[in-house]
Amino acid sequence: MAITNGTELVEAVRHWPGVSLQPHRFGSTEFVVNGKEIGHMHGVSLVDLMLSKAARDEALRLGKAAPHHVLPESNWVSVHLRTETDIRCALELLRLRYDQLVSSERT
């Protein structure tokens, strides 16, 4: 089933193994796995997450994300959910971060 909006994105991510939703300190919804933040959503139209520098640079280069809306020089990126392509990009980047956090717990 295709994910077509921010509400469906939240539901998809919250069903990944070990993921919980928590209130974020800036009034948004935070996705957490193993006690670490995967990313967070402001409402259902903006996703913020931190990536490695290489992954951040690649996401920006490919147009999958924009520099963070408040901290543009950091490794944080923002994905504005305007189209189904934006939603696919956000889901892909969240999954990348999730996989990094899960694999770091195994080592």
Stockholm file with secondary structure:
# STOCKHOLM 1.0

chainA/1-107         MAITNGTELVEAVRHWPGVSLQPHRFGSTEFVVNGKEIGHMHGVSLVDLMLSKAARDEALRLGKAAPHHVLPESNWVSVHLRTETDIRCALELLRLRYDQLVSSERT
#=GR chainA/1-107 SS CCCCSHHHHHHHHHTSTTEEEEECTTSSEEEEETTEEEEEEETTTEEEEECCHHHHHHHHHTTSCEECSSCTTSSEEEEECCSHHHHHHHHHHHHHHHHHHHHHHHC
#=GC SS_cons         CCCCSHHHHHHHHHTSTTEEEEECTTSSEEEEETTEEEEEEETTTEEEEECCHHHHHHHHHTTSCEECSSCTTSSEEEEECCSHHHHHHHHHHHHHHHHHHHHHHHC
//
